[in-house]
């Protein structure tokens, strides 16, 4: 591609770049922006600026801008995140948990409270033992097969228009990935009703 040979020529043509063939003051023989900046120098400066900002807290304006961008491009952002390699996603979650310990603690407390309120007071010792045994089965399967298993609530504790209980007949041992895929949806027959204690 033919580029203008001088800045004045580039500005006259309305071009973004021009190429003189001479090195800039830092020795780069590269394209220059019509603003007069060497493209290579600009890359180096942007990288240096980015390194300087890394680790510093974001301003409220930057956070608001990021939120607006996410709202406008939600599907694209989610698709990009889902296409990341699993180890990169795990590293991101680990760093997020380290940086947000209060949110993590609140989430765990909320989950425990939800579990406590979903466990009937009249649950017998036999039922409690059955629940413990299901968790032991999940742990043993995970250890022996190398696939992570979890105890899933067949009817979710918190779901759309439905709430299950933390009782043995509402629990099943399934692979963790399947449990994550299911989320808080109830995939059972709408006619099925859990027995009352």
MODELLER restraints for C-alpha pairs under 7 A, 6 or more apart:
rsr = mdl.restraints
at = mdl.atoms
rsr.add(forms.Gaussian(group=physical.xy_distance, feature=features.Distance(at['CA:3:A'], at['CA:17:A']), mean=6.81, stdev=0.5))
rsr.add(forms.Gaussian(group=physical.xy_distance, feature=features.Distance(at['CA:3:A'], at['CA:18:A']), mean=5.17, stdev=0.5))
rsr.add(forms.Gaussian(group=physical.xy_distance, feature=features.Distance(at['CA:3:A'], at['CA:19:A']), mean=5.90, stdev=0.5))
rsr.add(forms.Gaussian(group=physical.xy_distance, feature=features.Distance(at['CA:4:A'], at['CA:10:A']), mean=5.38, stdev=0.5))
rsr.add(forms.Gaussian(group=physical.xy_distance, feature=features.Distance(at['CA:4:A'], at['CA:18:A']), mean=4.79, stdev=0.5))
rsr.add(forms.Gaussian(group=physical.xy_distance, feature=features.Distance(at['CA:4:A'], at['CA:19:A']), mean=6.24, stdev=0.5))
rsr.add(forms.Gaussian(group=physical.xy_distance, feature=features.Distance(at['CA:5:A'], at['CA:18:A']), mean=5.78, stdev=0.5))
rsr.add(forms.Gaussian(group=physical.xy_distance, feature=features.Distance(at['CA:5:A'], at['CA:19:A']), mean=5.24, stdev=0.5))
rsr.add(forms.Gaussian(group=physical.xy_distance, feature=features.Distance(at['CA:5:A'], at['CA:20:A']), mean=5.02, stdev=0.5))
rsr.add(forms.Gaussian(group=physical.xy_distance, feature=features.Distance(at['CA:6:A'], at['CA:18:A']), mean=6.05, stdev=0.5))
rsr.add(forms.Gaussian(group=physical.xy_distance, feature=features.Distance(at['CA:6:A'], at['CA:19:A']), mean=6.76, stdev=0.5))
rsr.add(forms.Gaussian(group=physical.xy_distance, feature=features.Distance(at['CA:6:A'], at['CA:20:A']), mean=6.04, stdev=0.5))
rsr.add(forms.Gaussian(group=physical.xy_distance, feature=features.Distance(at['CA:7:A'], at['CA:18:A']), mean=6.30, stdev=0.5))
rsr.add(forms.Gaussian(group=physical.xy_distance, feature=features.Distance(at['CA:7:A'], at['CA:34:A']), mean=5.69, stdev=0.5))
rsr.add(forms.Gaussian(group=physical.xy_distance, feature=features.Distance(at['CA:7:A'], at['CA:36:A']), mean=6.73, stdev=0.5))
rsr.add(forms.Gaussian(group=physical.xy_distance, feature=features.Distance(at['CA:10:A'], at['CA:16:A']), mean=6.98, stdev=0.5))
rsr.add(forms.Gaussian(group=physical.xy_distance, feature=features.Distance(at['CA:10:A'], at['CA:17:A']), mean=6.68, stdev=0.5))
rsr.add(forms.Gaussian(group=physical.xy_distance, feature=features.Distance(at['CA:10:A'], at['CA:18:A']), mean=5.89, stdev=0.5))
rsr.add(forms.Gaussian(group=physical.xy_distance, feature=features.Distance(at['CA:10:A'], at['CA:34:A']), mean=6.07, stdev=0.5))
rsr.add(forms.Gaussian(group=physical.xy_distance, feature=features.Distance(at['CA:11:A'], at['CA:34:A']), mean=6.25, stdev=0.5))
rsr.add(forms.Gaussian(group=physical.xy_distance, feature=features.Distance(at['CA:15:A'], at['CA:34:A']), mean=6.96, stdev=0.5))
rsr.add(forms.Gaussian(group=physical.xy_distance, feature=features.Distance(at['CA:16:A'], at['CA:33:A']), mean=5.82, stdev=0.5))
rsr.add(forms.Gaussian(group=physical.xy_distance, feature=features.Distance(at['CA:16:A'], at['CA:34:A']), mean=5.35, stdev=0.5))
rsr.add(forms.Gaussian(group=physical.xy_distance, feature=features.Distance(at['CA:17:A'], at['CA:31:A']), mean=6.33, stdev=0.5))
rsr.add(forms.Gaussian(group=physical.xy_distance, feature=features.Distance(at['CA:17:A'], at['CA:32:A']), mean=5.48, stdev=0.5))
rsr.add(forms.Gaussian(group=physical.xy_distance, feature=features.Distance(at['CA:17:A'], at['CA:33:A']), mean=4.51, stdev=0.5))
rsr.add(forms.Gaussian(group=physical.xy_distance, feature=features.Distance(at['CA:17:A'], at['CA:34:A']), mean=5.29, stdev=0.5))
rsr.add(forms.Gaussian(group=physical.xy_distance, feature=features.Distance(at['CA:18:A'], at['CA:31:A']), mean=5.91, stdev=0.5))
rsr.add(forms.Gaussian(group=physical.xy_distance, feature=features.Distance(at['CA:18:A'], at['CA:32:A']), mean=5.44, stdev=0.5))
rsr.add(forms.Gaussian(group=physical.xy_distance, feature=features.Distance(at['CA:18:A'], at['CA:33:A']), mean=6.42, stdev=0.5))
rsr.add(forms.Gaussian(group=physical.xy_distance, feature=features.Distance(at['CA:18:A'], at['CA:34:A']), mean=6.47, stdev=0.5))
rsr.add(forms.Gaussian(group=physical.xy_distance, feature=features.Distance(at['CA:19:A'], at['CA:30:A']), mean=6.92, stdev=0.5))
rsr.add(forms.Gaussian(group=physical.xy_distance, feature=features.Distance(at['CA:19:A'], at['CA:31:A']), mean=4.97, stdev=0.5))
rsr.add(forms.Gaussian(group=physical.xy_distance, feature=features.Distance(at['CA:19:A'], at['CA:32:A']), mean=6.14, stdev=0.5))
rsr.add(forms.Gaussian(group=physical.xy_distance, feature=features.Distance(at['CA:21:A'], at['CA:29:A']), mean=6.18, stdev=0.5))
rsr.add(forms.Gaussian(group=physical.xy_distance, feature=features.Distance(at['CA:22:A'], at['CA:29:A']), mean=5.82, stdev=0.5))
rsr.add(forms.Gaussian(group=physical.xy_distance, feature=features.Distance(at['CA:23:A'], at['CA:29:A']), mean=4.31, stdev=0.5))
rsr.add(forms.Gaussian(group=physical.xy_distance, feature=features.Distance(at['CA:24:A'], at['CA:38:A']), mean=6.70, stdev=0.5))
rsr.add(forms.Gaussian(group=physical.xy_distance, feature=features.Distance(at['CA:28:A'], at['CA:40:A']), mean=6.80, stdev=0.5))
rsr.add(forms.Gaussian(group=physical.xy_distance, feature=features.Distance(at['CA:30:A'], at['CA:38:A']), mean=6.65, stdev=0.5))
rsr.add(forms.Gaussian(group=physical.xy_distance, feature=features.Distance(at['CA:30:A'], at['CA:39:A']), mean=6.60, stdev=0.5))
rsr.add(forms.Gaussian(group=physical.xy_distance, feature=features.Distance(at['CA:30:A'], at['CA:40:A']), mean=6.73, stdev=0.5))
rsr.add(forms.Gaussian(group=physical.xy_distance, feature=features.Distance(at['CA:31:A'], at['CA:38:A']), mean=6.19, stdev=0.5))
rsr.add(forms.Gaussian(group=physical.xy_distance, feature=features.Distance(at['CA:31:A'], at['CA:39:A']), mean=5.74, stdev=0.5))
rsr.add(forms.Gaussian(group=physical.xy_distance, feature=features.Distance(at['CA:32:A'], at['CA:38:A']), mean=4.26, stdev=0.5))
rsr.add(forms.Gaussian(group=physical.xy_distance, feature=features.Distance(at['CA:32:A'], at['CA:39:A']), mean=5.29, stdev=0.5))
rsr.add(forms.Gaussian(group=physical.xy_distance, feature=features.Distance(at['CA:33:A'], at['CA:39:A']), mean=6.48, stdev=0.5))
rsr.add(forms.Gaussian(group=physical.xy_distance, feature=features.Distance(at['CA:70:A'], at['CA:77:A']), mean=6.91, stdev=0.5))
rsr.add(forms.Gaussian(group=physical.xy_distance, feature=features.Distance(at['CA:97:A'], at['CA:104:A']), mean=6.43, stdev=0.5))
rsr.add(forms.Gaussian(group=physical.xy_distance, feature=features.Distance(at['CA:115:A'], at['CA:166:A']), mean=6.65, stdev=0.5))
rsr.add(forms.Gaussian(group=physical.xy_distance, feature=features.Distance(at['CA:118:A'], at['CA:157:A']), mean=6.76, stdev=0.5))
rsr.add(forms.Gaussian(group=physical.xy_distance, feature=features.Distance(at['CA:118:A'], at['CA:165:A']), mean=4.83, stdev=0.5))
rsr.add(forms.Gaussian(group=physical.xy_distance, feature=features.Distance(at['CA:118:A'], at['CA:166:A']), mean=5.35, stdev=0.5))
rsr.add(forms.Gaussian(group=physical.xy_distance, feature=features.Distance(at['CA:119:A'], at['CA:165:A']), mean=6.03, stdev=0.5))
rsr.add(forms.Gaussian(group=physical.xy_distance, feature=features.Distance(at['CA:119:A'], at['CA:166:A']), mean=4.83, stdev=0.5))
rsr.add(forms.Gaussian(group=physical.xy_distance, feature=features.Distance(at['CA:119:A'], at['CA:167:A']), mean=6.65, stdev=0.5))
rsr.add(forms.Gaussian(group=physical.xy_distance, feature=features.Distance(at['CA:127:A'], at['CA:168:A']), mean=6.26, stdev=0.5))
rsr.add(forms.Gaussian(group=physical.xy_distance, feature=features.Distance(at['CA:130:A'], at['CA:168:A']), mean=6.16, stdev=0.5))
rsr.add(forms.Gaussian(group=physical.xy_distance, feature=features.Distance(at['CA:131:A'], at['CA:168:A']), mean=5.41, stdev=0.5))
rsr.add(forms.Gaussian(group=physical.xy_distance, feature=features.Distance(at['CA:134:A'], at['CA:151:A']), mean=6.90, stdev=0.5))
rsr.add(forms.Gaussian(group=physical.xy_distance, feature=features.Distance(at['CA:134:A'], at['CA:173:A']), mean=6.80, stdev=0.5))
rsr.add(forms.Gaussian(group=physical.xy_distance, feature=features.Distance(at['CA:135:A'], at['CA:151:A']), mean=6.28, stdev=0.5))
rsr.add(forms.Gaussian(group=physical.xy_distance, feature=features.Distance(at['CA:138:A'], at['CA:149:A']), mean=5.18, stdev=0.5))
rsr.add(forms.Gaussian(group=physical.xy_distance, feature=features.Distance(at['CA:138:A'], at['CA:150:A']), mean=5.51, stdev=0.5))
rsr.add(forms.Gaussian(group=physical.xy_distance, feature=features.Distance(at['CA:138:A'], at['CA:151:A']), mean=6.50, stdev=0.5))
rsr.add(forms.Gaussian(group=physical.xy_distance, feature=features.Distance(at['CA:138:A'], at['CA:173:A']), mean=5.93, stdev=0.5))
rsr.add(forms.Gaussian(group=physical.xy_distance, feature=features.Distance(at['CA:139:A'], at['CA:149:A']), mean=6.91, stdev=0.5))
rsr.add(forms.Gaussian(group=physical.xy_distance, feature=features.Distance(at['CA:141:A'], at['CA:149:A']), mean=6.60, stdev=0.5))
rsr.add(forms.Gaussian(group=physical.xy_distance, feature=features.Distance(at['CA:142:A'], at['CA:148:A']), mean=4.60, stdev=0.5))
rsr.add(forms.Gaussian(group=physical.xy_distance, feature=features.Distance(at['CA:142:A'], at['CA:149:A']), mean=5.35, stdev=0.5))
rsr.add(forms.Gaussian(group=physical.xy_distance, feature=features.Distance(at['CA:148:A'], at['CA:175:A']), mean=5.91, stdev=0.5))
rsr.add(forms.Gaussian(group=physical.xy_distance, feature=features.Distance(at['CA:148:A'], at['CA:176:A']), mean=5.60, stdev=0.5))
rsr.add(forms.Gaussian(group=physical.xy_distance, feature=features.Distance(at['CA:149:A'], at['CA:173:A']), mean=6.65, stdev=0.5))
rsr.add(forms.Gaussian(group=physical.xy_distance, feature=features.Distance(at['CA:149:A'], at['CA:174:A']), mean=5.57, stdev=0.5))
rsr.add(forms.Gaussian(group=physical.xy_distance, feature=features.Distance(at['CA:149:A'], at['CA:175:A']), mean=4.12, stdev=0.5))
rsr.add(forms.Gaussian(group=physical.xy_distance, feature=features.Distance(at['CA:149:A'], at['CA:176:A']), mean=4.87, stdev=0.5))
rsr.add(forms.Gaussian(group=physical.xy_distance, feature=features.Distance(at['CA:150:A'], at['CA:173:A']), mean=5.72, stdev=0.5))
rsr.add(forms.Gaussian(group=physical.xy_distance, feature=features.Distance(at['CA:150:A'], at['CA:174:A']), mean=5.73, stdev=0.5))
rsr.add(forms.Gaussian(group=physical.xy_distance, feature=features.Distance(at['CA:150:A'], at['CA:175:A']), mean=5.97, stdev=0.5))
rsr.add(forms.Gaussian(group=physical.xy_distance, feature=features.Distance(at['CA:150:A'], at['CA:176:A']), mean=5.22, stdev=0.5))
rsr.add(forms.Gaussian(group=physical.xy_distance, feature=features.Distance(at['CA:151:A'], at['CA:171:A']), mean=6.37, stdev=0.5))
rsr.add(forms.Gaussian(group=physical.xy_distance, feature=features.Distance(at['CA:151:A'], at['CA:172:A']), mean=5.60, stdev=0.5))
rsr.add(forms.Gaussian(group=physical.xy_distance, feature=features.Distance(at['CA:151:A'], at['CA:173:A']), mean=4.61, stdev=0.5))
rsr.add(forms.Gaussian(group=physical.xy_distance, feature=features.Distance(at['CA:151:A'], at['CA:174:A']), mean=6.45, stdev=0.5))
rsr.add(forms.Gaussian(group=physical.xy_distance, feature=features.Distance(at['CA:152:A'], at['CA:171:A']), mean=5.53, stdev=0.5))
rsr.add(forms.Gaussian(group=physical.xy_distance, feature=features.Distance(at['CA:152:A'], at['CA:172:A']), mean=5.27, stdev=0.5))
rsr.add(forms.Gaussian(group=physical.xy_distance, feature=features.Distance(at['CA:152:A'], at['CA:173:A']), mean=6.09, stdev=0.5))
rsr.add(forms.Gaussian(group=physical.xy_distance, feature=features.Distance(at['CA:152:A'], at['CA:174:A']), mean=6.68, stdev=0.5))
rsr.add(forms.Gaussian(group=physical.xy_distance, feature=features.Distance(at['CA:152:A'], at['CA:179:A']), mean=6.43, stdev=0.5))
rsr.add(forms.Gaussian(group=physical.xy_distance, feature=features.Distance(at['CA:153:A'], at['CA:170:A']), mean=5.56, stdev=0.5))
rsr.add(forms.Gaussian(group=physical.xy_distance, feature=features.Distance(at['CA:153:A'], at['CA:171:A']), mean=4.74, stdev=0.5))
rsr.add(forms.Gaussian(group=physical.xy_distance, feature=features.Distance(at['CA:153:A'], at['CA:172:A']), mean=6.57, stdev=0.5))
rsr.add(forms.Gaussian(group=physical.xy_distance, feature=features.Distance(at['CA:154:A'], at['CA:170:A']), mean=5.28, stdev=0.5))
rsr.add(forms.Gaussian(group=physical.xy_distance, feature=features.Distance(at['CA:154:A'], at['CA:171:A']), mean=5.79, stdev=0.5))
rsr.add(forms.Gaussian(group=physical.xy_distance, feature=features.Distance(at['CA:154:A'], at['CA:172:A']), mean=6.69, stdev=0.5))
rsr.add(forms.Gaussian(group=physical.xy_distance, feature=features.Distance(at['CA:154:A'], at['CA:186:A']), mean=6.73, stdev=0.5))
rsr.add(forms.Gaussian(group=physical.xy_distance, feature=features.Distance(at['CA:155:A'], at['CA:163:A']), mean=6.66, stdev=0.5))
rsr.add(forms.Gaussian(group=physical.xy_distance, feature=features.Distance(at['CA:155:A'], at['CA:164:A']), mean=4.78, stdev=0.5))
rsr.add(forms.Gaussian(group=physical.xy_distance, feature=features.Distance(at['CA:155:A'], at['CA:170:A']), mean=6.42, stdev=0.5))
rsr.add(forms.Gaussian(group=physical.xy_distance, feature=features.Distance(at['CA:155:A'], at['CA:186:A']), mean=5.47, stdev=0.5))
rsr.add(forms.Gaussian(group=physical.xy_distance, feature=features.Distance(at['CA:156:A'], at['CA:163:A']), mean=5.89, stdev=0.5))
rsr.add(forms.Gaussian(group=physical.xy_distance, feature=features.Distance(at['CA:156:A'], at['CA:164:A']), mean=5.22, stdev=0.5))
rsr.add(forms.Gaussian(group=physical.xy_distance, feature=features.Distance(at['CA:156:A'], at['CA:184:A']), mean=5.53, stdev=0.5))
rsr.add(forms.Gaussian(group=physical.xy_distance, feature=features.Distance(at['CA:156:A'], at['CA:185:A']), mean=6.79, stdev=0.5))
rsr.add(forms.Gaussian(group=physical.xy_distance, feature=features.Distance(at['CA:156:A'], at['CA:186:A']), mean=6.38, stdev=0.5))
rsr.add(forms.Gaussian(group=physical.xy_distance, feature=features.Distance(at['CA:157:A'], at['CA:163:A']), mean=4.88, stdev=0.5))
rsr.add(forms.Gaussian(group=physical.xy_distance, feature=features.Distance(at['CA:157:A'], at['CA:164:A']), mean=4.59, stdev=0.5))
rsr.add(forms.Gaussian(group=physical.xy_distance, feature=features.Distance(at['CA:157:A'], at['CA:165:A']), mean=6.08, stdev=0.5))
rsr.add(forms.Gaussian(group=physical.xy_distance, feature=features.Distance(at['CA:158:A'], at['CA:184:A']), mean=6.55, stdev=0.5))
rsr.add(forms.Gaussian(group=physical.xy_distance, feature=features.Distance(at['CA:159:A'], at['CA:184:A']), mean=5.16, stdev=0.5))
rsr.add(forms.Gaussian(group=physical.xy_distance, feature=features.Distance(at['CA:159:A'], at['CA:185:A']), mean=6.10, stdev=0.5))
